[in-house]
Amino acid sequence: MSDEINKDTIPGDGENQDNKKELEDVCYICHRPESTAGKMIHIPNNIAICKDCMQKTFDSMAGFGFGGGNNAADDAHNLNNIDLGSIGLLNFGDLSSLFPNNIPESQRVKKKKPQEAKKGPDIKPVFDIEHIPHPHEIRAKLDEYVVGQDQAKKIISVAVYNHYKRVATNTMDSIEIDKSNILMIGPTGSGKTYLVRTLAKLLDVPLAIADATSLTEAGYIGDDIESVISKLLAASGNDVEKAETGIVFIDEIDKIAKKKNTNQRDVSGEAVQQGMLKLLEGSDVEVPVGASSKNAMVPMTTINTKNILFICGGAFPDLADIVKERLNKSSAMGFVSDLKDKYDDDENILTKVTVEDLRKFGMIPEFIGRLPVLCVLNTLSEDMLVRILSEPKNAIIKQYQKLLALDEVNLVFTDDALHAIAHKAKEKELGARALRAIIEEFMLDIMYEVPKDDNIGTVTITADYVNGNGAPLIEMRSVTKQERLPADTQ
């Protein structure tokens, strides 16, 4: 019987058993984790039950009169009168055969280390202040992947450095350092999400990217606000301690602005901002494990958001008009007055944004106050788009060159071709996202035709081909003269 209950003795499954030992047990009936419900009682097939539920089980069985009748007929009468809906959860023998894997590992968190073990000499802190990269090192790493946005990278580098110094020092003395949550404002395709992903990769911390458009107030259809932390917990491998020092990036934050001229309850606007206040400031939050919403069948765990860095980003499309309106208020009649259309052609008008502009846009003051670091990204110019095509480590041009290199073909882009691509992307007003779509369009025929001929050695992309007025230049391996692709491939 002991071998049946003790599943740690299963041969050939040592690695899996070691991983399972690091996870908290979850009660099969109430779905409370071991850290909340206390020590579990194990029955066959790895089913764990907390002492409270086990006691309720025995009390219920005693109430049904098991073994308490005067004779076998009384016991049979009691058994026939049992509510099967309630006893179904109590018949553990049936449960063990019907549900061999009752709680998936995705809904179990790792066990926390005891406080005594954390203070041992061999235990390293999550962040060592001596090993946190300095702002100039963070900036240099971001420069390898992100083109331009110098001021934004400088702001983010300093804010992240200060935040993780705060995490490392914790409560070193009586002076407590406040959180440096970041609000990123910039047009679509300017690199907001890309900056955060590169940052998390550099610091080697768990990152969760959530979309604010799916968030609603608790009790309504949609994701609860705590689902943002659930994604961070999943990204950290259900390790609570690791998740409590991670980064959460909430995109499309401008979509939860306070709705104007509405008589209905604003469940996806101001209500979401109100609900996020406790997350941004730092508090103990009860979040579902392995799910996006709370329910009775999902285990819950508590995460402290005090040391989680929140970065909120959005395009804020109508914010530019609000800024222009404020700046044009200084215009007056006379020779020294400003023209009303003075800021119409200013692509980087958002760099002049203020907190008052954000309030007028629909963000509540309490929400703005918990995002003290304001970072504005500039609109990408044509020259910046040209650099994005070729300079970063994983530039789009380098990706296509690698694809054709696997077919032993060299892919070359002329400078005029790069400027033609950037010019077409600039017209689409989609930022760097437009580059990929443009290249995919004119590279389709090349990626289709080149593998047919093993004699092709070099393909040169020209501006005429990008603009649809010609064909790429083809150089054969055995022939030095340049040939062209068939006209029907255009």
ZAMARGU-4260 file (C-alpha; in steps of 0.2 Angstrom, whole numbers, plus 5000, padded with zeros to 4 digits):
<rodrens>
0) 5000/5000/5000 | 5014/5012/5004 | 5022/5008/4987 | 5005/5013/4979 | 5004/5029/4988
5) 5022/5034/4986 | 5024/5039/4968 | 5042/5046/4971 | 5048/5028/4969 | 5043/5025/4951
10) 5058/5019/4941 | 5064/5028/4925 | 5055/5044/4930 | 5067/5052/4941 | 5069/5069/4932
15) 5050/5071/4931 | 5048/5067/4949 | 5061/5079/4954 | 5052/5093/4945 | 5035/5088/4953
20) 5043/5089/4970 | 5047/5107/4967 | 5029/5111/4964 | 5016/5114/4977 | 5002/5101/4979
25) 4984/5107/4976 | 4969/5101/4984 | 4958/5091/4972 | 4942/5097/4980 | 4944/5115/4985
30) 4959/5119/4973 | 4969/5128/4987 | 4988/5126/4985 | 4999/5119/4999 | 5005/5136/5005
35) 4987/5141/5009 | 4978/5125/5014 | 4993/5117/5024 | 5000/5100/5023 | 4991/5088/5011
40) 4985/5070/5013 | 4989/5059/4998 | 4979/5045/4991 | 4982/5034/4976 | 4985/5041/4959
45) 4994/5057/4966 | 4977/5064/4972 | 4981/5077/4986 | 4967/5083/4998 | 4969/5096/5012
50) 4965/5092/5030 | 4949/5103/5030 | 4941/5094/5015 | 4946/5077/5022 | 4938/5081/5038
55) 4922/5087/5029 | 4922/5071/5020 | 4922/5061/5035 | 4909/5072/5043 | 4898/5070/5028
60) 4900/5051/5028 | 4896/5050/5046 | 4880/5061/5042 | 4875/5048/5029 | 4876/5034/5042
65) 4890/5023/5035 | 4892/5009/5046 | 4880/5017/5059 | 4865/5007/5055 | 4857/4994/5066
70) 4859/4981/5053 | 4864/4978/5034 | 4846/4983/5029 | 4848/5000/5037 | 4865/5003/5030
75) 4858/4999/5012 | 4844/5011/5015 | 4856/5025/5020 | 4866/5021/5005 | 4851/5022/4993
80) 4846/5039/5000 | 4863/5047/4997 | 4864/5063/4986 | 4875/5056/4972 | 4879/5074/4967
85) 4887/5078/4983 | 4895/5061/4986 | 4903/5060/4969 | 4917/5071/4974 | 4919/5061/4990
90) 4922/5044/4982 | 4940/5044/4981 | 4942/5027/4974 | 4932/5031/4959 | 4941/5048/4957
95) 4958/5039/4956 | 4953/5028/4942 | 4943/5041/4932 | 4956/5056/4934 | 4974/5049/4935
100) 4981/5067/4932 | 4969/5078/4942 | 4979/5094/4943 | 4990/5098/4928 | 5007/5105/4931
105) 5002/5121/4922 | 4991/5125/4937 | 5004/5121/4951 | 5016/5134/4957 | 5034/5131/4963
110) 5037/5129/4982 | 5043/5144/4990 | 5060/5143/5000 | 5058/5145/5019 | 5065/5161/5026
115) 5079/5153/5035 | 5085/5145/5018 | 5085/5162/5010 | 5097/5169/5022 | 5110/5155/5020
120) 5128/5160/5015 | 5126/5150/4998 | 5110/5158/4993 | 5112/5172/4980 | 5099/5186/4979
125) 5088/5187/4964 | 5097/5203/4959 | 5115/5207/4964 | 5118/5226/4964 | 5136/5223/4957
130) 5130/5214/4942 | 5115/5225/4937 | 5120/5232/4920 | 5123/5251/4920 | 5113/5263/4910
135) 5126/5265/4897 | 5128/5246/4895 | 5109/5244/4893 | 5109/5258/4880 | 5123/5250/4871
140) 5113/5233/4870 | 5097/5242/4864 | 5107/5251/4850 | 5112/5234/4843 | 5093/5230/4840
145) 5084/5246/4839 | 5088/5261/4827 | 5085/5279/4833 | 5074/5283/4848 | 5090/5290/4857
150) 5080/5299/4871 | 5068/5285/4873 | 5082/5272/4876 | 5091/5284/4888 | 5075/5286/4898
155) 5071/5268/4899 | 5089/5263/4903 | 5090/5274/4918 | 5072/5269/4924 | 5076/5251/4923
160) 5093/5253/4931 | 5085/5262/4946 | 5071/5250/4947 | 5082/5235/4949 | 5094/5244/4961
165) 5078/5246/4971 | 5074/5227/4970 | 5092/5223/4975 | 5093/5234/4990 | 5075/5231/4995
170) 5074/5238/5013 | 5092/5241/5016 | 5088/5256/5027 | 5074/5268/5032 | 5074/5276/5015
175) 5062/5267/5003 | 5064/5270/4984 | 5047/5272/4975 | 5044/5262/4959 | 5048/5269/4942
180) 5034/5262/4931 | 5035/5268/4913 | 5022/5276/4901 | 5028/5274/4883 | 5019/5285/4870
185) 5023/5284/4851 | 5015/5280/4834 | 5012/5263/4828 | 5028/5254/4822 | 5040/5265/4832
190) 5047/5251/4842 | 5038/5251/4859 | 5036/5232/4860 | 5052/5228/4852 | 5061/5239/4865
195) 5053/5230/4879 | 5057/5213/4872 | 5075/5217/4870 | 5076/5224/4887 | 5069/5208/4895
200) 5081/5198/4885 | 5096/5208/4891 | 5091/5207/4909 | 5086/5189/4908 | 5070/5192/4918
205) 5052/5185/4914 | 5042/5196/4903 | 5023/5196/4900 | 5015/5206/4886 | 4997/5209/4888
210) 4984/5218/4878 | 4973/5231/4887 | 4959/5229/4874 | 4954/5212/4881 | 4954/5218/4900
215) 4937/5222/4908 | 4931/5225/4926 | 4929/5210/4937 | 4913/5201/4934 | 4911/5205/4915
220) 4915/5195/4900 | 4934/5197/4896 | 4950/5195/4905 | 4951/5200/4923 | 4965/5213/4927
225) 4974/5199/4937 | 4976/5189/4921 | 4991/5201/4917 | 5000/5194/4932 | 4995/5176/4928
230) 5004/5178/4911 | 5020/5184/4920 | 5018/5169/4932 | 5017/5157/4917 | 5032/5166/4909
235) 5042/5162/4924 | 5038/5144/4925 | 5026/5146/4939 | 5040/5152/4950 | 5032/5165/4961
240) 5048/5172/4968 | 5055/5174/4950 | 5038/5182/4944 | 5039/5195/4958 | 5054/5203/4949
245) 5049/5202/4931 | 5043/5215/4918 | 5025/5217/4913 | 5021/5226/4896 | 5003/5232/4894
250) 5001/5237/4876 | 4987/5247/4868 | 4985/5256/4885 | 4976/5271/4876 | 4961/5259/4873
255) 4956/5260/4891 | 4954/5279/4891 | 4938/5285/4899 | 4924/5285/4887 | 4916/5301/4883
260) 4897/5304/4881 | 4891/5288/4887 | 4877/5284/4899 | 4882/5265/4902 | 4895/5258/4914
265) 4912/5260/4907 | 4918/5242/4911 | 4933/5242/4899 | 4939/5260/4901 | 4939/5270/4917
270) 4935/5254/4927 | 4950/5245/4921 | 4961/5260/4926 | 4954/5260/4943 | 4957/5241/4945
275) 4975/5242/4939 | 4980/5255/4952 | 4984/5242/4965 | 4994/5232/4953 | 5005/5247/4948
280) 5008/5253/4965 | 5012/5237/4973 | 5001/5225/4983 | 4997/5207/4986 | 4986/5201/4972
285) 4977/5184/4971 | 4979/5177/4954 | 4973/5161/4945 | 4987/5149/4940 | 4986/5143/4922
290) 4970/5152/4918 | 4965/5170/4913 | 4950/5172/4925 | 4946/5166/4942 | 4934/5152/4945
295) 4931/5138/4958 | 4941/5125/4947 | 4957/5135/4946 | 4970/5135/4959 | 4975/5153/4966
300) 4991/5160/4972 | 4996/5177/4980 | 5009/5187/4971 | 5016/5204/4977 | 5018/5217/4963
305) 5029/5228/4973 | 5045/5224/4963 | 5037/5221/4946 | 5041/5234/4933 | 5026/5239/4924
310) 5028/5247/4906 | 5013/5253/4898 | 5013/5258/4879 | 5001/5265/4867 | 4999/5275/4851
315) 4987/5288/4858 | 4981/5293/4840 | 4970/5308/4845 | 4983/5315/4858 | 4992/5325/4845
320) 4976/5335/4842 | 4974/5339/4860 | 4993/5344/4861 | 4990/5356/4846 | 4975/5363/4854
325) 4984/5368/4870 | 4999/5375/4860 | 4988/5385/4849 | 4979/5394/4864 | 4994/5405/4865
330) 4991/5412/4847 | 4983/5429/4846 | 4980/5443/4834 | 4995/5454/4830 | 5012/5453/4822
335) 5020/5442/4835 | 5006/5429/4835 | 5008/5411/4830 | 5000/5404/4815 | 4986/5391/4819
340) 4994/5378/4807 | 5011/5380/4815 | 5011/5363/4822 | 5002/5354/4808 | 5017/5347/4800
345) 5026/5343/4816 | 5028/5324/4816 | 5035/5323/4834 | 5022/5334/4842 | 5019/5321/4855
350) 5036/5325/4863 | 5027/5341/4870 | 5014/5331/4879 | 5010/5335/4897 | 5000/5326/4911
355) 4986/5338/4908 | 4985/5332/4890 | 4984/5314/4896 | 4970/5318/4908 | 4960/5327/4894
360) 4963/5311/4883 | 4954/5301/4896 | 4967/5294/4908 | 4962/5297/4926 | 4975/5306/4937
365) 4978/5291/4949 | 4983/5281/4935 | 4995/5293/4927 | 5003/5296/4944 | 5008/5278/4946
370) 5017/5279/4929 | 5030/5293/4934 | 5042/5290/4919 | 5035/5297/4903 | 5044/5291/4887
375) 5039/5297/4870 | 5045/5289/4854 | 5048/5299/4838 | 5040/5295/4821 | 5052/5286/4811
380) 5060/5296/4796 | 5064/5289/4779 | 5083/5288/4784 | 5079/5279/4800 | 5069/5266/4790
385) 5084/5263/4779 | 5094/5260/4794 | 5081/5248/4801 | 5082/5238/4785 | 5100/5234/4787
390) 5109/5239/4803 | 5101/5229/4817 | 5107/5212/4821 | 5091/5204/4815 | 5087/5216/4801
395) 5075/5211/4788 | 5087/5212/4774 | 5099/5200/4784 | 5085/5188/4787 | 5082/5186/4768
400) 5100/5185/4764 | 5101/5171/4776 | 5086/5162/4768 | 5094/5163/4751 | 5111/5159/4757
405) 5104/5142/4762 | 5102/5139/4743 | 5119/5146/4740 | 5113/5162/4733 | 5119/5179/4737
410) 5106/5193/4739 | 5112/5211/4737 | 5101/5227/4739 | 5107/5243/4731 | 5106/5259/4741
415) 5093/5266/4729 | 5083/5250/4733 | 5084/5253/4751 | 5078/5271/4750 | 5064/5265/4738
420) 5058/5253/4751 | 5059/5266/4765 | 5049/5279/4754 | 5035/5267/4751 | 5034/5262/4769
425) 5034/5280/4774 | 5019/5283/4763 | 5009/5269/4772 | 5011/5278/4789 | 5013/5261/4798
430) 5031/5263/4804 | 5043/5249/4804 | 5029/5236/4802 | 5026/5242/4784 | 5044/5237/4779
435) 5041/5218/4780 | 5025/5219/4770 | 5033/5228/4756 | 5048/5217/4755 | 5037/5201/4756
440) 5028/5208/4740 | 5042/5210/4728 | 5052/5195/4736 | 5039/5182/4732 | 5044/5179/4714
445) 5062/5178/4719 | 5059/5166/4733 | 5049/5155/4721 | 5060/5156/4705 | 5077/5155/4712
450) 5077/5137/4719 | 5072/5131/4702 | 5089/5135/4695 | 5105/5129/4703 | 5116/5140/4692
455) 5110/5157/4700 | 5124/5164/4710 | 5119/5182/4715 | 5102/5191/4715 | 5103/5210/4715
460) 5088/5221/4720 | 5087/5238/4712 | 5075/5253/4715 | 5067/5250/4698 | 5062/5232/4703
465) 5055/5238/4720 | 5045/5251/4711 | 5038/5238/4699 | 5047/5245/4683 | 5060/5232/4680
470) 5067/5215/4686 | 5081/5210/4698 | 5098/5207/4691 | 5103/5189/4690 | 5121/5183/4690
475) 5124/5165/4685 | 5138/5155/4693 | 5146/5150/4676 | 5141/5165/4666 | 5147/5183/4670
480) 5134/5193/4660 | 5118/5198/4669 | 5102/5190/4665 | 5085/5194/4670 | 5070/5184/4677
485) 5056/5180/4665 | 5044/5194/4662 | 5029/5184/4668 | 5036/5183/4685 | 5033/5202/4688
</rodrens>
